[in-house]
Amino acid sequence: MEPVGEQLDARRAAEAVVHRLHGRGHVAYLAGGCVRDELLGEEPKDFDVATDARPGEVRGMFRRTAEVGAAFGVMLVREFGPTIEVATFRADGEYSDKRRPDSVEFSDAERDARRRDFTINALFIDPLGSGDDRVIDFVDGRRDLITRTLRAVGDPEKRLAEDHLRALRAVRFAARYGLGIDPATAGAIRRHASALSGVSRERIGGEIRRMLVHPSRARACELLHELRLARAVFGEVAEYDDAPVVGLEPGVSFIAALMGLLVARGHDPGSPDSGRVASVRRSLLLSNDERDGLRDGLGALRRLIVEWDGLGEASRKRLAAGAGFADAVALLGSIDAPRASAVRAEVARLGGRFGGIAPDPLIGGEDLIAMGLTPGPGFAEILDRVYDAQLEGRVSDARGALGLAGSLAGRGG
C-alpha cells in the first residue's frame, strides 16, 4: 500500500513513486545506476524512476514536483521526502553539440534503454514485481554484469560520437566495478580519444575528480593510459609516472591523489615546475582553493622529504599545523611508507607536548603595543620567536612570553 504523509528512505520513496504511477495506469521502473549498483551488490546512492507518463502527467499526480528538464522528460518528485528524479521514456535525436540530443521523442522502455551509453546502465527493475521478472533487460546488460564486461549499447562508434565524455565514463565504471572493457568499445574509445579535447574542461574535471577520490583510482589511471586518453585529459602531465597513486589509502582527498600524478619517480618529490601545476589546473579547471591546496600540499611534501629530519620541535609543529600537511603525509605513505609512519608517530608525540601542535599564542600584537612598542615589521619576528618558544616549552604563560618579547625587543629580561 502506498504510504501517505510519511518521510521515507530513498529506495522506499522511489518505490512509492512507482506504485502511484502504476496505480494511474502507467509503466514505471527503477532505472539506471541504482539498478546497476543493486545487481552488482553495491549500495545505491540515488534512485531514479523511468516511466511512460509525460512530464505534465507526473506533475498532476504528485503535490511536490519541480521541473529540471521537462523538454527532456525529467521531473523531480519530493512528495515522500527524498528527491526522486522521474524521467519519461525517450528516444534521442542527433547530438550536434556532442553533449545533449538536439531533440527527444517520448517513447517506450525498450527505445529508452537503447539510447543509453552502456549496457550496465540500461537496465530497469520493477520493484513491484518478483523474482527474475523484476529485471527488464533489452540490451543483454545482465549478461555483461555477470561476465563483468563494460559494453556500449548498440554501435560503440555512435555512442562515443554522441558524447565524447562517455570515454571517461567508461574508464570510471570499468575501474570502479572491476570490469573488462569489450574490445569493440575499447577500440572506439581509442579512436575517439583525441576528440575528448573538445569536451569542456569542467565536465572532464568532474569525471577525473570522481575517479581520483575512489579507491579504484590506480586502475582508472592505468586505463586512461591504455585507452590513450591521458594526454587529452592532462596534456604534458600525462608524460609523468603515476606510480605514487597506486599506494594511496582509500580515503585520501582529491588533492592528494592529484599530487600523486604530479610526483614522478626520478623527479624532485613535491617540487614539480610551476608549468606542470598550471597545466593540470587548466586541464581540470581547478578552483583557486584547489590550486592553492595543490601547491601547499606539494610544498609540504617536499619539506617532509628534504627537511623533516633536521627540523626542531617548533618547526615540526608549524609544518604539521600548516596547509597541505595532511595531503602531503597521505601521499608520502605511497612513496615511503616507513617514513610516513615515523612522521605520523612524531606528530602524535608532539601533540602531547606543551599545549599540542597549534595552541593559541600566549601573546599578540596588542600586548606588544601595551608594552610601549611601536608597530612595525619587527612585530611579526618577535611574535614568531615567542611562539616558537611556546611550542618548545621555553615559555609557558603570558608573563614569561612578555618577558621574552621584551628581551627580543631590546628591553632587557
C-alpha positions in Angstrom: 0.0 0.0 0.0 1.3 3.5 -0.9 2.5 5.5 2.2 0.7 8.7 2.9 2.3 11.7 4.6 5.4 9.7 5.5 9.1 10.5 5.2 10.8 7.6 3.6 14.3 6.5 2.7 15.4 6.9 -0.9 14.5 3.5 -2.1 11.1 3.4 -0.5 10.4 6.9 -1.8 11.2 5.7 -5.3 9.0 2.6 -4.8 6.2 4.9 -3.7 6.5 6.9 -6.8 6.4 3.8 -9.0 3.4 2.5 -7.0 1.4 5.7 -7.7 2.4 5.7 -11.4 1.3 2.0 -11.7 -1.9 2.9 -9.9 -2.7 5.5 -12.5 -2.2 3.0 -15.3 1.4 3.9 -16.3 4.5 1.8 -16.8 7.2 2.7 -14.3 10.5 1.2 -13.3 13.6 2.0 -11.3 16.3 2.9 -13.8 20.0 3.4 -14.5 22.7 3.5 -11.8 20.6 2.3 -8.9 19.7 -0.9 -10.9 23.3 -1.5 -11.9 24.5 -1.0 -8.3 21.9 -3.2 -6.8 22.6 -6.1 -9.2 26.3 -5.7 -8.5 25.7 -5.9 -4.8 26.5 -2.3 -4.2 24.5 0.2 -2.1 22.8 2.7 -4.5 23.1 6.3 -3.6 20.3 7.6 -5.7 17.1 6.1 -7.1 15.7 7.2 -10.4 12.4 6.3 -12.0 11.6 5.9 -15.7 8.0 5.9 -16.9 5.8 6.3 -19.9 4.0 9.2 -18.1 4.7 12.5 -19.6 6.0 15.4 -17.5 2.6 17.1 -17.3 1.1 13.9 -16.1 3.8 13.4 -13.5 3.2 17.0 -12.3 -0.5 16.2 -11.9 0.0 13.1 -9.9 2.3 14.5 -7.2 1.9 17.5 -4.9 5.6 18.4 -4.7 7.3 18.5 -8.0 9.9 20.6 -9.8 11.0 20.8 -13.4 14.7 20.3 -14.2 14.4 19.3 -17.8 10.8 19.0 -18.9 11.8 19.2 -22.5 13.8 16.1 -22.0 11.1 14.5 -19.9 12.7 14.9 -16.5 10.9 15.9 -13.3 11.8 15.9 -9.6 9.3 14.4 -7.1 9.7 15.3 -3.5 6.4 14.1 -2.1 7.9 11.3 0.1 11.0 13.1 1.5 14.0 12.3 -0.7 14.1 13.8 -4.1 13.3 11.2 -6.8 14.2 12.0 -10.5 11.3 10.8 -12.7 12.1 10.7 -16.4 9.8 9.9 -19.3 10.9 7.1 -21.6 12.5 8.7 -24.6 14.5 8.3 -27.8 17.2 10.8 -28.6 17.8 12.7 -31.8 21.2 13.8 -33.1 23.9 15.1 -30.7 25.2 18.0 -32.8 26.9 19.7 -29.7 28.4 16.3 -28.6 26.7 16.6 -25.2 22.9 16.7 -25.4 20.4 15.5 -28.1 19.1 18.2 -30.4 15.6 16.7 -29.8 13.9 13.9 -27.9 10.9 11.8 -28.7 8.9 10.3 -25.9 8.8 6.6 -26.4 8.8 3.3 -24.6 11.1 1.4 -22.2 13.0 -0.5 -24.9 13.8 2.6 -27.0 14.8 4.3 -23.8 17.2 1.5 -22.9 18.7 1.5 -26.4 19.6 5.2 -26.3 21.7 4.9 -23.1 25.5 4.7 -23.0 26.5 1.3 -21.6 24.5 -1.9 -21.2 25.1 -2.0 -17.4 23.4 1.4 -17.2 20.4 0.4 -19.4 18.6 -2.0 -17.1 15.3 -1.5 -15.3 13.8 -3.0 -12.2 10.1 -3.3 -11.5 10.1 -3.0 -7.7 6.5 -4.3 -7.6 7.4 -7.5 -9.5 9.0 -10.6 -8.1 11.9 -13.0 -8.9 13.9 -12.6 -12.2 10.9 -11.0 -13.8 11.7 -7.8 -11.8 14.6 -7.1 -14.1 13.8 -5.7 -17.5 16.7 -6.1 -19.9 16.6 -5.1 -23.6 20.4 -4.9 -24.2 21.9 -8.0 -22.5 23.0 -5.9 -19.6 22.6 -8.7 -17.1 24.9 -10.9 -19.1 27.5 -8.2 -19.1 27.1 -7.7 -15.3 27.7 -11.4 -14.8 30.7 -11.5 -17.1 32.0 -8.2 -15.7 32.0 -6.5 -19.1 31.6 -2.9 -19.9 30.0 -2.7 -23.4 28.4 0.2 -25.3 24.8 -0.1 -26.1 24.5 -0.8 -29.9 27.2 0.7 -32.1 30.1 1.9 -29.9 31.2 4.4 -32.6 27.9 6.1 -32.5 27.7 6.1 -28.7 31.1 7.7 -28.4 30.4 10.2 -31.2 27.2 11.4 -29.4 29.2 12.4 -26.3 32.9 12.1 -26.1 32.8 12.3 -22.3 31.5 8.7 -22.4 35.1 7.6 -22.9 35.9 8.9 -19.4 32.7 7.5 -18.0 33.7 4.1 -19.4 37.1 4.3 -17.6 35.4 5.3 -14.3 32.8 2.5 -14.5 35.3 -0.1 -15.5 37.8 0.8 -12.7 35.2 1.2 -10.0 33.3 -2.0 -10.7 36.3 -4.1 -11.8 35.0 -4.6 -15.4 36.8 -5.5 -18.5 36.0 -3.3 -21.5 34.5 -5.0 -24.5 37.2 -4.9 -27.3 34.8 -3.1 -29.8 34.0 -0.5 -27.1 37.7 -0.1 -26.2 38.6 0.3 -29.9 36.0 3.1 -30.3 37.3 4.9 -27.2 40.9 4.8 -28.6 39.7 6.1 -31.9 37.8 8.9 -30.3 40.4 9.8 -27.7 41.7 12.9 -29.4 38.1 14.2 -29.7 38.0 14.4 -25.9 40.0 17.6 -26.1 36.9 19.2 -27.4 34.8 18.4 -24.3 34.5 21.2 -21.8 37.2 21.2 -19.1 34.5 21.5 -16.4 33.0 18.2 -17.5 36.3 16.5 -17.8 37.4 17.7 -14.4 34.2 16.4 -12.9 34.9 12.9 -14.2 38.5 12.9 -13.1 37.5 14.0 -9.6 35.2 11.1 -9.3 37.9 8.7 -10.4 40.6 10.1 -8.2 38.6 10.1 -4.9 37.6 6.5 -5.4 39.9 3.6 -4.2 40.0 2.3 -7.8 41.9 5.4 -8.8 45.1 3.4 -9.7 43.2 1.2 -12.2 41.5 4.3 -13.6 44.9 5.9 -14.3 46.1 2.7 -16.0 43.0 2.7 -18.2 43.5 6.4 -19.1 46.9 5.4 -20.5 45.8 2.2 -22.1 43.0 3.9 -23.9 45.1 6.8 -25.0 43.0 9.3 -23.0 45.7 10.6 -20.6 47.2 13.2 -23.0 43.8 14.5 -23.9 42.9 14.9 -20.2 46.2 16.0 -18.7 48.3 17.4 -21.5 52.0 17.4 -20.7 51.4 15.9 -17.2 50.5 12.6 -19.0 54.2 12.1 -19.6 54.9 11.7 -15.9 54.7 8.5 -13.9 51.5 8.0 -11.9 53.1 5.2 -9.7 52.5 7.2 -6.4 48.8 6.9 -6.9 48.9 3.1 -6.6 49.7 3.0 -2.9 47.3 5.8 -1.7 45.0 4.8 1.1 41.3 4.6 0.1 40.0 7.7 1.8 42.5 10.3 0.6 41.4 13.6 -0.8 41.2 14.6 -4.5 44.2 16.9 -4.0 46.4 14.2 -2.5 45.5 11.9 -5.4 46.2 14.7 -7.9 49.5 15.3 -6.2 50.3 11.7 -6.9 50.0 12.3 -10.6 52.5 15.3 -10.4 55.1 13.5 -8.3 57.1 11.2 -10.5 59.9 8.7 -9.8 63.2 10.3 -10.8 62.0 13.8 -10.1 62.3 16.0 -7.1 59.3 14.9 -5.0 56.9 17.7 -4.1 58.6 20.2 -6.4 57.2 19.9 -10.0 57.8 23.0 -12.0 55.0 25.7 -11.9 54.2 24.9 -15.6 53.0 21.4 -14.7 50.8 22.7 -11.9 49.4 25.4 -14.2 48.8 22.7 -16.8 46.8 20.5 -14.6 44.9 23.5 -13.3 43.8 24.3 -16.8 43.2 20.7 -17.7 40.8 20.1 -14.8 39.5 23.6 -14.3 40.7 23.6 -10.7 39.2 26.2 -8.4 41.5 28.7 -6.7 41.2 26.8 -3.5 42.1 23.5 -5.2 45.1 25.2 -6.9 46.3 26.6 -3.6 45.7 23.2 -1.9 47.8 21.5 -4.6 50.7 24.0 -4.2 50.5 23.8 -0.4 50.5 20.0 -0.4 53.4 19.7 -2.8 55.4 22.3 -0.7 54.7 20.4 2.5 55.6 17.1 0.8 59.0 18.5 -0.3 59.7 19.7 3.3 58.8 16.3 4.7 61.2 14.6 2.4 64.0 17.1 2.3 63.9 19.0 5.7 61.9 17.0 8.3 64.8 15.2 9.9 66.7 18.5 10.5 63.7 20.5 11.9 63.4 21.4 15.5 60.2 20.9 17.6 58.7 24.3 16.8 59.3 24.0 13.1 57.8 20.4 13.0 54.7 21.6 14.8 54.3 24.6 12.5 54.6 22.3 9.4 52.2 19.8 10.9 49.7 22.5 11.6 50.1 24.1 8.2 48.2 24.0 5.0 48.7 20.9 2.8 50.3 18.7 5.5 47.6 16.0 5.7 47.6 15.6 1.9 51.4 15.5 2.0 51.6 12.8 4.6 48.9 10.8 2.7 51.0 10.8 -0.4 54.2 10.2 1.4 52.6 7.0 2.6 52.5 5.7 -1.0 56.1 6.9 -1.7 57.9 5.9 1.5 55.5 4.1 3.9 58.0 3.7 6.8 58.9 7.4 6.7 55.2 8.4 6.7 54.6 6.1 9.7 57.5 7.8 11.5 56.2 11.2 10.7 52.7 10.3 12.0 54.2 8.9 15.2 56.2 12.0 15.7 53.2 14.3 15.2 51.2 12.2 17.7 54.1 12.6 20.2 54.3 16.4 19.6 50.6 16.7 20.1 51.1 15.8 23.7 53.8 18.4 24.4 53.5 22.0 25.5 49.9 22.6 24.6 49.8 20.5 21.4 50.5 21.1 17.8 48.9 24.5 17.4 48.0 26.1 20.8 46.7 29.6 20.9 49.5 32.1 21.2 50.2 33.4 24.7 50.5 37.0 23.5 49.6 39.0 20.4 50.4 42.4 18.8 48.2 44.3 21.2 50.3 43.0 24.1 53.4 44.4 22.4 51.7 47.8 21.9 50.7 47.8 25.6 54.5 47.3 26.4 55.1 50.6 24.5 56.5 49.0 21.3 55.7 50.8 18.1 54.0 48.6 15.5 56.3 47.7 12.6 58.0 45.0 10.6 59.7 43.7 13.7 56.4 42.8 15.4 56.0 39.6 13.3 59.5 38.4 14.0 59.1 38.9 17.8 55.8 37.2 17.9 57.1 34.3 15.8 60.1 33.8 18.1 57.9 34.0 21.2 55.5 31.4 19.7 58.4 29.1 18.8 59.5 29.3 22.5 55.9 28.5 23.5 55.8 25.5 21.1 59.0 24.2 22.6 58.0 24.8 26.2 60.6 27.5 26.9 57.7 29.8 28.0 54.5 28.5 29.4 52.5 31.6 30.4 51.8 35.1 29.3 54.3 36.6 31.8 57.1 34.5 30.5 56.1 35.3 26.9 56.0 39.0 27.6 59.4 38.8 29.3 60.9 37.1 26.2 59.3 39.6 23.9 60.8 42.4 25.9 64.3 40.8 25.7 63.9 40.3 21.9 62.9 44.0 21.6 66.0 45.1 23.5 64.2 45.9 26.7 66.1 43.6 29.0 64.9 40.4 30.7 
